[in-house]
Amino acid sequence: MPEPSHQPGASPAEPRLLRGRRALLEKQRWLVFVLPLVVYMAIGSLEPKRPKAKVVDWPDEKPASRESTGSEDAVSQDAGSEDAAPEDSGAGQEAKPQAETGAGESGDGPAVPASPYRFYPLVYTIKIALTLVAIWFVLPGYRAFPVRVSPLAVLVGVAGIIVWIGLCELHLEQKWLEPLGLKSLLGLGVRPGFDPFRALAHQPPWQLWGFLAVRLFGLVAVVALIEEFFLRGFLMRFVMDVDWWEIPVGRLSVEAVAACVVYAVLSHPAELFAAAAWFLLITLLAVKTKNIWDCVVAHAVTNLLLGVYVLVLGQWQYW
């Protein structure tokens, strides 16, 4: 069914600010679908980037042993990124950066600058908080879509994690695209790979577990909601007709499929094959159920399983 063309009338007792919000969302329909994602991405651009490896001169002595500096794998996990690419993609082929707690802090070697990732938990928390404010602002537009969920959404979400991890582990981007000179493009999608158990090891426990709660909430609830409403609710309908809000969710066209693939590639360049396959899978779900909330739930299930996979196996490169 097409989305309602307007929201229910405001109550006379409704505060002027809320009436103004409702009127704005009725006039500028795109805000409902675009604003939360724009806020999320804008604040996300302030997150610390993966630090590049620094060459350390060791005068008249060999570097400290791995026992004193931490294992090579542990070092790589300290310099992470948010929605990660495979370990050996793009920047992953470079020398691995010094860990936050590397040599030098205890006098065992030359001093190493502290990792900028000490600010990552704070910036990420601010990002989620401001995105939630944006979601609250556009909430009347979300309510225009009746909330109903089919069991198929959960099954597709489970299948989605198999597709995502499976294709990422094949490293097709490195095998097929790097020979074409596109290594720099793949590096744009490298995730932070932030390992909170190492980075926050010397902080009070509430900081570690509080950040993990915020990180999982953002991954499962916030990202699934805002990304599906943007892609399925706005972008794929916008490219089909000027009166895009009249087009039912789940109606498909060549333009809509192209928009989905382009979004997948641009938002996950280091994981473009996995992203393209996964987003097309959710598109098929939308075509089947004609329900945007099924897409949100499927997305949330995949992200939840991804979070569990990362935490249980320590695969921090995936977030």
NORGI-V589723 format. One record per residue. N is the residue number from 1. NEAR is the number of other ideal C-beta (glycine too) atoms within 12 Angstrom. Layout:
n=<N	N>
near=<NEAR	NEAR>
This chain:
n=<1	2	3	4	5	6	7	8	9	10	11	12	13	14	15	16	17	18	19	20	21	22	23	24	25	26	27	28	29	30	31	32	33	34	35	36	37	38	39	40	41	42	43	44	45	46	47	48	49	50	51	52	53	54	55	56	57	58	59	60	61	62	63	64	65	66	67	68	69	70	71	72	73	74	75	76	77	78	79	80	81	82	83	84	85	86	87	88	89	90	91	92	93	94	95	96	97	98	99	100	101	102	103	104	105	106	107	108	109	110	111	112	113	114	115	116	117	118	119	120	121	122	123	124	125	126	127	128	129	130	131	132	133	134	135	136	137	138	139	140	141	142	143	144	145	146	147	148	149	150	151	152	153	154	155	156	157	158	159	160	161	162	163	164	165	166	167	168	169	170	171	172	173	174	175	176	177	178	179	180	181	182	183	184	185	186	187	188	189	190	191	192	193	194	195	196	197	198	199	200	201	202	203	204	205	206	207	208	209	210	211	212	213	214	215	216	217	218	219	220	221	222	223	224	225	226	227	228	229	230	231	232	233	234	235	236	237	238	239	240	241	242	243	244	245	246	247	248	249	250	251	252	253	254	255	256	257	258	259	260	261	262	263	264	265	266	267	268	269	270	271	272	273	274	275	276	277	278	279	280	281	282	283	284	285	286	287	288	289	290	291	292	293	294	295	296	297	298	299	300	301	302	303	304	305	306	307	308	309	310	311	312	313	314	315	316	317	318	319>
near=<17	18	33	20	14	17	28	13	12	20	12	8	8	17	12	13	12	19	19	16	26	29	20	21	32	26	17	19	31	25	31	39	37	29	32	40	34	25	29	37	25	19	27	30	14	20	30	29	27	38	33	20	23	21	13	22	12	15	9	7	13	15	22	22	13	16	11	19	30	28	18	18	20	28	31	37	40	41	44	47	42	39	38	40	46	38	33	26	42	35	36	37	23	22	17	30	36	34	36	36	29	36	27	23	22	13	10	21	22	22	15	30	19	21	34	25	37	27	22	38	33	24	29	40	25	23	36	36	21	27	33	25	19	34	32	21	27	38	24	29	35	29	20	29	34	16	15	17	24	21	16	26	33	23	22	37	35	25	24	37	31	23	30	42	28	20	29	37	26	20	27	25	38	31	19	15	25	22	12	13	9	22	27	19	24	34	28	25	38	41	41	40	44	42	40	36	24	30	36	28	20	16	20	11	14	13	21	23	18	21	31	28	22	30	37	28	26	40	38	29	28	36	38	39	40	38	43	42	42	39	41	45	39	36	34	41	35	26	24	26	17	10	13	29	30	18	29	26	40	30	24	26	20	12	20	32	25	21	28	38	27	23	32	32	29	22	32	38	30	44	46	36	34	39	35	29	30	42	43	31	33	45	38	27	39	40	26	21	28	26	31	42	31	37	44	40	35	44	42	36	35	42	37	27	30	40	32	23	26	35	24	12	16	23	28	42	41	43	37>
